[in-house]
Amino acid sequence: MNENEIIERLFRMRDGKYAEMQKKIIPTVEENSIIGVRTPELRSFAKELYGNKDAELFLSSLPHKYFDENQLHAFILSLEKDFDKCIVKTEEFLPYVDNWATCDQLSPKVFKKNREMLLPYIRKWIISDHTYTVRFAVGMLMQHFLDDSFKTEYADAVASIRSEEYYINMMRAWYFATALAKQYDEIIPYLEEKRLDGWTHNKTIRKSIESYRISEEKKQYLRSLKV
């Protein structure tokens, strides 16, 4: 199955109403690049392709024309079991990621088992000048380094980011809100001492207040820290 055949298959799975919804919530991509394939079908297709030469050829054919191709690409990569291969393919793909959805769907399972090997790449990605590479780096810290592997140096790296990019700062707020739920005592000083820019500070508080994982008592205190 070559790339044209993959595209034809994607169009056969198209849901017009879903495409219209995606156009509204993913404003950074061209509207005519959205085919409108639902996520469960893309995941199923990725599993069908993964592990054969069709997938290899598809992953090498960058850049893709359609948003849905990028989504499919992210799902195939997320299935990769070889860390070294996955890192190479991830670094090839990241410069072409142009929206929050594809960025957040890219979540290789193999990274969880190889967190120490992943860290040097996160440190490189987080200082990138590409919006979605930075967002991806913060997302990886949130997914893999907020539990037993947590260190304040990781939170420091996220706090030190200064950007005007909405999709970077929204991920930073998501990171700190999640961190408050998991490492409250270590993270609350970032708000008390105003280590974040004002927008991210207040968005962190808002997302935390909306979380069911934070107690009402803590939510009341967080409200008092708004700037």
C-alpha positions as CSV (number, residue, x, y, z in Angstrom):
1,M,0.0,0.0,0.0
2,N,1.7,3.2,-1.2
3,E,1.0,6.7,0.1
4,N,-1.6,7.4,-2.6
5,E,-3.4,4.2,-1.6
6,I,-3.2,5.2,2.1
7,I,-4.7,8.6,1.2
8,E,-7.5,6.9,-0.8
9,R,-8.2,4.7,2.2
10,L,-8.4,7.7,4.5
11,F,-10.9,9.4,2.2
12,R,-13.1,6.3,2.3
13,M,-13.2,6.6,6.1
14,R,-14.1,10.3,6.0
15,D,-16.8,11.7,8.2
16,G,-17.9,15.1,6.9
17,K,-19.4,16.3,10.1
18,Y,-16.3,15.3,12.1
19,A,-14.2,17.2,9.5
20,E,-16.2,20.4,10.1
21,M,-15.8,20.0,13.9
22,Q,-12.0,19.6,13.5
23,K,-11.7,22.7,11.4
24,K,-13.1,24.7,14.2
25,I,-10.8,23.3,17.0
26,I,-7.6,23.0,15.0
27,P,-7.1,26.5,13.5
28,T,-3.4,26.2,12.7
29,V,-3.9,23.8,9.8
30,E,-5.3,24.5,6.4
31,E,-9.0,23.6,6.3
32,N,-8.7,21.7,3.0
33,S,-6.0,19.5,4.6
34,I,-8.5,17.9,7.0
35,I,-10.1,14.8,5.7
36,G,-12.1,14.0,8.8
37,V,-11.2,10.5,9.9
38,R,-12.2,9.7,13.5
39,T,-9.5,8.8,16.0
40,P,-10.5,5.1,16.6
41,E,-10.4,4.4,12.9
42,L,-7.0,6.1,12.6
43,R,-5.7,4.0,15.5
44,S,-7.0,0.8,13.9
45,F,-5.5,1.7,10.6
46,A,-2.1,2.4,12.3
47,K,-2.2,-1.0,13.9
48,E,-2.9,-2.6,10.5
49,L,0.1,-0.8,8.9
50,Y,2.6,-1.0,11.7
51,G,5.5,-3.4,11.3
52,N,5.4,-3.8,7.6
53,K,7.2,-2.0,4.7
54,D,4.1,0.1,3.9
55,A,4.4,1.8,7.3
56,E,8.2,2.3,6.8
57,L,7.6,4.0,3.4
58,F,4.8,6.1,4.8
59,L,6.9,7.3,7.7
60,S,9.7,8.3,5.3
61,S,7.4,10.3,3.0
62,L,7.5,13.7,4.7
63,P,6.0,16.2,4.6
64,H,2.5,14.8,4.3
65,K,-0.3,16.7,2.5
66,Y,-3.1,16.0,4.9
67,F,-3.7,16.5,8.6
68,D,-5.1,13.0,8.9
69,E,-1.8,11.6,7.4
70,N,0.0,13.3,10.2
71,Q,-2.4,11.9,12.8
72,L,-1.8,8.4,11.3
73,H,1.9,9.0,11.3
74,A,1.7,9.9,15.1
75,F,-0.3,6.7,15.8
76,I,2.1,4.5,13.9
77,L,5.1,6.0,15.7
78,S,3.4,5.6,19.0
79,L,3.4,1.8,18.4
80,E,7.1,1.5,17.8
81,K,8.8,-0.9,20.2
82,D,12.4,-0.1,19.5
83,F,13.6,3.0,21.3
84,D,16.5,4.0,19.1
85,K,14.4,3.6,15.9
86,C,11.5,5.5,17.6
87,I,13.7,8.5,18.6
88,V,15.1,8.8,15.1
89,K,11.7,8.7,13.5
90,T,10.3,11.1,16.1
91,E,13.0,13.7,15.4
92,E,12.4,13.4,11.7
93,F,8.7,14.0,12.3
94,L,8.6,16.8,14.9
95,P,9.6,19.6,12.5
96,Y,6.5,18.8,10.4
97,V,4.1,18.8,13.4
98,D,1.9,21.9,12.9
99,N,-0.9,21.6,15.4
100,W,-1.7,20.7,19.0
101,A,-3.7,17.5,18.1
102,T,-1.0,15.7,16.3
103,C,1.6,16.9,18.9
104,D,-0.5,15.5,21.7
105,Q,-1.4,12.2,19.9
106,L,2.3,11.4,19.5
107,S,3.0,9.3,22.6
108,P,5.3,6.4,21.9
109,K,4.8,3.7,24.5
110,V,8.5,2.8,24.4
111,F,9.4,6.1,26.0
112,K,7.9,5.1,29.3
113,K,10.3,2.1,29.5
114,N,13.3,4.2,28.6
115,R,12.9,7.4,30.5
116,E,16.5,8.0,31.3
117,M,17.4,7.6,27.6
118,L,14.6,10.0,26.7
119,L,15.7,12.8,29.0
120,P,18.6,14.2,26.8
121,Y,16.2,14.5,23.9
122,I,13.6,16.3,26.0
123,R,16.3,18.8,27.1
124,K,17.1,19.5,23.5
125,W,13.5,19.7,22.4
126,I,12.4,22.1,25.1
127,I,14.8,24.8,23.9
128,S,13.7,24.4,20.2
129,D,12.5,27.4,18.3
130,H,9.7,25.2,16.9
131,T,6.4,25.6,18.8
132,Y,5.2,22.0,18.7
133,T,8.6,20.5,19.5
134,V,8.6,22.6,22.7
135,R,5.0,21.6,23.4
136,F,6.0,17.9,22.8
137,A,8.9,18.2,25.2
138,V,6.7,19.6,28.0
139,G,4.1,16.9,27.3
140,M,6.8,14.2,27.7
141,L,7.8,15.6,31.0
142,M,4.2,15.6,32.1
143,Q,3.6,12.1,31.0
144,H,6.7,10.4,32.2
145,F,8.3,12.5,34.9
146,L,5.7,13.6,37.4
147,D,5.5,10.5,39.5
148,D,8.5,8.5,40.9
149,S,10.9,10.1,38.4
150,F,9.9,13.6,39.3
151,K,12.7,16.2,40.1
152,T,12.2,19.9,40.6
153,E,14.8,20.5,37.8
154,Y,12.2,19.3,35.3
155,A,9.6,21.8,36.6
156,D,12.3,24.5,36.5
157,A,12.9,23.8,32.8
158,V,9.2,24.2,32.1
159,A,9.0,27.3,34.3
160,S,11.9,28.9,32.5
161,I,10.3,28.8,29.1
162,R,9.3,32.3,27.9
163,S,7.1,32.3,24.8
164,E,4.3,34.2,23.3
165,E,3.0,31.0,21.7
166,Y,-0.5,30.1,23.0
167,Y,0.0,26.4,22.3
168,I,3.3,26.3,24.3
169,N,1.9,28.2,27.3
170,M,-1.3,26.2,27.4
171,M,0.8,23.0,27.7
172,R,2.9,24.6,30.4
173,A,-0.2,25.4,32.4
174,W,-1.5,21.9,31.8
175,Y,1.9,20.6,33.1
176,F,1.8,22.7,36.3
177,A,-1.8,21.9,37.0
178,T,-1.1,18.2,36.6
179,A,2.1,18.6,38.7
180,L,0.0,20.3,41.5
181,A,-2.2,17.2,41.6
182,K,0.8,14.9,41.8
183,Q,3.5,16.9,43.6
184,Y,1.7,19.6,45.3
185,D,4.3,20.5,48.0
186,E,7.1,20.7,45.4
187,I,5.1,22.7,42.9
188,I,3.1,25.2,45.0
189,P,6.2,27.5,45.5
190,Y,6.2,28.1,41.7
191,L,2.9,29.9,42.2
192,E,3.6,31.4,45.6
193,E,6.9,32.9,44.4
194,K,5.4,33.9,41.0
195,R,8.0,32.0,39.0
196,L,5.7,31.8,36.0
197,D,4.6,34.5,33.6
198,G,1.2,35.9,34.5
199,W,-0.8,34.2,31.8
200,T,0.5,30.7,32.5
201,H,0.3,31.4,36.3
202,N,-3.4,32.2,36.1
203,K,-4.2,29.5,33.6
204,T,-2.5,26.9,35.9
205,I,-4.7,28.0,38.7
206,R,-7.8,27.9,36.6
207,K,-7.1,24.3,35.3
208,S,-6.2,23.2,38.8
209,I,-9.5,24.5,40.2
210,E,-11.3,22.5,37.5
211,S,-9.5,19.3,38.5
212,Y,-11.2,16.6,40.5
213,R,-7.7,15.5,41.8
214,I,-7.2,18.6,43.9
215,S,-9.0,19.1,47.2
216,E,-11.5,22.0,47.8
217,E,-9.2,23.4,50.5
218,K,-6.3,23.6,48.1
219,K,-8.5,25.1,45.4
220,Q,-9.5,27.9,47.8
221,Y,-5.9,28.6,48.5
222,L,-5.0,28.6,44.8
223,R,-7.8,31.1,44.1
224,S,-6.0,33.5,46.5
225,L,-2.8,33.3,44.4
226,K,-4.2,34.7,41.2
227,V,-2.4,37.6,39.8
